[in-house]
Amino acid sequence: MDHVEPELPTVPLKAAQLSSPSRLSPIATNIPSARSTESVPETPSAKAKRQRSEHYPIKHINWYDASYSSEPRVKSAMRSSPILMQNANGPCPLLALVNALVLSTPQNLDTALIETLRTREQVSLGLLLDAVFDELMSGRRGDTAEALPDVGELYAFLLALHTGMNVNPRFTKAGCFQETNEMRLYSTFNIPLIHGWTAPKDTPAYAAFERSAQTFEDAQNIQFLEPELEDKLREEGLSGEEQQVLQDIQIIKSFLTTWPTQLTDYGLECISASLRPGQIAILFRNDHFSTLYKEPKHGALMTLVTDAGYSTHDEIVWESLVDVSGAASELFSGDF
């Protein structure tokens, strides 16, 4: 694996901040898209037309896919793949999903999505969604196409993915999210979506989450009880159950403050253990979505570099994921 010294500074990702207790919804990662400059309200049809005309730049990377090094039908484990780079919407879930679909496609299989990206330097959102839809309907990704949700609902979901996606991480089940309609639609693509915002089972934090707040949304809502419990503690005292809830709230708040990047050391270990060598997944952290790859030779976790500043730097493909803050991360070429 060739290590490459970055010629440009890595664009820092915004760390997620602990939301105020008034927040009632799951984590909303929606990033505002370009707005119309007209003073009149934008009609739904005009908005859809504008969104479909948005473009993503395409970068063609060469990377070493060790999972094919022993395949007799594959001439070389080095392969060329077209990937999307970030536009004004940043590291959105649609970008991570498309890149995961491309990289997880077998080397000798040309899909509608890959063909659409391979011959272009940029692609409109409308053409991109059509290609993703074609691939999904083809059934080449397993049995998912046989149980597709409503086509209109799925297309609206895909269109919304270019600005964000609401997710609700589960703290008591490593890498998992609360089941929602968005997660149901996302699961159609059969690409793992994981997180590492969790605590070991033998810790006070895990016990507090297990008792009082199993999801991020629960952790926000339970904080409403803190002022009331503190007032009651001063005036008349608390029952044993109430004392436990107040203690859990304090432990949960401490956990969320200690791990603001939505990734813990233990969670990073869980991610590495859950992925097979050579597997592609999507990682949620810092309120962003990244395409994740477990490098087969050494088992290293790597995220795909999609920062716009590296669009013309062919030698930079991966960034190592070795700690929760990114302080020790390094940039690498694609020839693992």
Secondary structure as GFF3:
##gff-version 3
##sequence-region A 1 336
A	DSSP	beta_strand	27	28	.	.	.	ID=ss1
A	DSSP	alpha_helix	44	52	.	.	.	ID=ss2
A	DSSP	beta_strand	55	64	.	.	.	ID=ss3
A	DSSP	three_ten_helix	66	68	.	.	.	ID=ss4
A	DSSP	beta_strand	78	84	.	.	.	ID=ss5
A	DSSP	alpha_helix	93	104	.	.	.	ID=ss6
A	DSSP	alpha_helix	112	118	.	.	.	ID=ss7
A	DSSP	beta_strand	122	124	.	.	.	ID=ss8
A	DSSP	alpha_helix	125	138	.	.	.	ID=ss9
A	DSSP	three_ten_helix	144	147	.	.	.	ID=ss10
A	DSSP	alpha_helix	151	160	.	.	.	ID=ss11
A	DSSP	beta_strand	166	167	.	.	.	ID=ss12
A	DSSP	alpha_helix	181	186	.	.	.	ID=ss13
A	DSSP	three_ten_helix	187	189	.	.	.	ID=ss14
A	DSSP	beta_strand	193	194	.	.	.	ID=ss15
A	DSSP	alpha_helix	204	212	.	.	.	ID=ss16
A	DSSP	alpha_helix	216	221	.	.	.	ID=ss17
A	DSSP	three_ten_helix	222	224	.	.	.	ID=ss18
A	DSSP	alpha_helix	225	235	.	.	.	ID=ss19
A	DSSP	alpha_helix	240	258	.	.	.	ID=ss20
A	DSSP	alpha_helix	265	274	.	.	.	ID=ss21
A	DSSP	beta_strand	280	285	.	.	.	ID=ss22
A	DSSP	beta_strand	288	294	.	.	.	ID=ss23
A	DSSP	beta_strand	301	304	.	.	.	ID=ss24
A	DSSP	three_ten_helix	308	310	.	.	.	ID=ss25
A	DSSP	beta_strand	318	320	.	.	.	ID=ss26
A	DSSP	beta_strand	331	332	.	.	.	ID=ss27
###
